[in-house]
Amino acid sequence: MKAPLQAAILIALTATATTAIVLPVATAQQSTQSTAPAPVVVGLPDFTQLVSQVGPGVVNIVAEVGGKPATRRARGQQQPQMPDEEDIPEIFRRFFGPGVPFPGNPGGPDGPGNGPRGTSMGSGFIISPDGYVLTNHHVVDDADSVTVKLTDRREFKAKVVGTDEPSDIALLKIDASNLPALRIGDSNKLKPGQWAVAIGSPFNLDHSVTAGIISAVGRSNPYANQRYVPFIQTDVAINQGNSGGPLLNTSGEVVGINSQIFSNSGGYMGVSFAIPIDLAMNTVKQLKATGKVSRGMVGVTLEPITAEKAKGFGLPDTRGALINDVTPGGPGEKAGLQPGDVIRTINGTTINQSSDVPPMIGAMTPGTRVQLGVLREGKTRDYTLTLAELNEGLAGGAGSRQDQGGAPRGPSAKSSNSLGLIGQDLSADDRRQAGLQSGEGVGIARIEGIAAREAGLQPGDVVLRVGGTAVGSAAALDRALSGVKIGQTVMLLVRRGTSSQFVAVTPRADNGDGDDEG
């Protein structure tokens, strides 16, 4: 029986050897003595000194919204626009304090028993001794009055210097001096696995401290209009009321602003998100100077590259950002970019996925010259362009394009292409309603091919391109598809409503006739 026991001890010591935990080895005689020394634990983090130094610079923020029901509704709409919870069980949530409306919280200005006014309670931190305070845009948005509470119990009415919804940053100013400002760190140096500390006011319990590690950097948020923010993901416990509070490194420097959680209950589930402090301080600089934030724009819309799309385009891998629309008159069109191009690098920096591009371009000022490495038809080309100023109305590429409103009119013939697509020429009115230019696009009147239906195509969709070839008529569509063989994946650029997307379709041997769907 001794051998198995010894083996177990060896395994335990090996498993804990890298944790810097020292376990004293007791003899049989020592184990019977009540004076045996307690285990000594070393190497585990102790944040007490950090908290005592940094804590006075963290503040509690109370924003009051009231008077008009319309104002309260507008504030409630600041939540991320997300699919229904039954469709996506886990969703991003911004975390206000008690009393602020968000899905699943019956309280807040729109909740029962709150009368004509509503109050949100969040966190913030001092960034300069003369009274500048940082917090989240969604904490103070539409507020009639904002109060900043310091740890020494002093309270100040704050002026909102400026806010920026896309980055979810708000800059406040209070009339005070000699305040304990926090030191600003470098979020570009963060790596997964590093310790991080958050201080804030969850559930209005001000000055609460939680700690964890950096889980990931450069995360995108698909459920909120914050595509210009490369979020820091952590497992630091964050809840309602932590909004706007600092995320700190072990040196006590601010590396992020806590902004969102990923949850299906509204509470902490081990996935929290913070805005990088580098991005936040760039926002602060612009808000101080002009009261607004300007961002660069290429004038294209992008989509991810799946394995199927990579196969259809003949790409070596799924890295990069696929262009599916180019804004007329924008820098991208002037430089010669086209739908179907894949952005692989920006100023020499590798683009791994489409969500990498908006934060990089948005952080640059309008007028900046940028070099894009683009893959087109298997060849890499360099394009140099000058960024325009982002116009949110055009940021999605389509701008004012409206829904086409149904299948194109007129008779349709039998399919003469391997995908079984029955094309229908668009009238000038059809194109005007869809926001298309003269000679652009061909409508899908009917679908006979099984593979095309299974790929999600519908009557009423508009095909803009087949691979790299633009199509503007039913005859052009048939010609572009004439060389497509059974088993060969072809990429179609399809417009539905106000957005365009590449769709991969692989015709099959059983691609025969079928009833229309759609």
C-alpha angles and dihedrals in degrees: 000000000000097000096059091048092052091049091052091052092050092051092050093049092048092050092051099039093099095047095073091234112143115207116192115229109232125205121220089257094050093049090063094053120091090212095066110137118256118245113274116225117200135170097039115126121261112194099180095106092044092052094047091052099041101032098082090060094058116089140192116235126205116190119188121205120183158120104071125056089217090060091051092050091049090053092050089054091063087085114108113274101245140165119263115286092241088060096046111024095193117049140174115258131187107221119228122174127262115309098032120117122243132139110296096017113105092192130078134077091315094043130092122286098014099109121200097331136060132199131205121196120202142147137256142165139228115251100179135026091239094068111273112148130189125213140140124295091229092057095062102023112136091356118157091205136009125203124194117205119199126207090252087063095251115139128206134186106236131216115221102229092186144317135213117204099193091059094030092230128142127185118207132186127206127188100248140103140208090034122166101256120194122239116249117231134195114266091188088073095057118118132185111266097036119125119255133186130204127199121188149110110283111183086357091296093137123212097021116161126210131169140196141130138289104263099186142336132222095034119167125216113224095184103056135051093255103106090140093064121086096202127215109229118209140167091226109133106257127172142162109316095031089096111126096012122130127265107211137197122223090270090062094251122139111247100164149004115241108238117151146016131209107230146139093204104040091250136096115293101167098272117097132163133213133187111241111252092226090063091043094053091049087054091049091052092054095043090053092048103041109000091242140066123243121201134190122249133197094188102236136111120226141203135190121266114238124194089256092052091047088054092047093051094040092241121166092230143342096271119123140036121288116221112221100167137024120204111237110248093009127129091261094056092044090052092050102255116158138191107272094039115126119216106218102167140018114202088339095309114126117244110214099176139006093256089064092070106062096054092048096047094037091055090059121085121243110268094039115136112231132187117215124196105213131187114214124171092342096310128104116229132180121226124188118200141163115240119239123211113276114257107194089208089063098031091099091053098236097072109176098001112138132210113277091226104222143332120329115267128246138053123313130209132218115289115265098182134078094247094058094235117156106207125207124197113241122234123227088257092051091053093045091053091048093047092243128143127240112292093011122131138354125236125235107234098173139359120217098163119092094208092054091052092046089052088060102256116150138190106267094041116123120225111214101172141011104210104311095339121100115221127201106168142034090254091052090050091053092048092050091050096042095094096047111115132203108280094018114122114227127191119225122191102217129190118208118171108322100336138071129211138172113246122197115218125182113191116222134206089250091052091124132136123312140162118284117263130194 
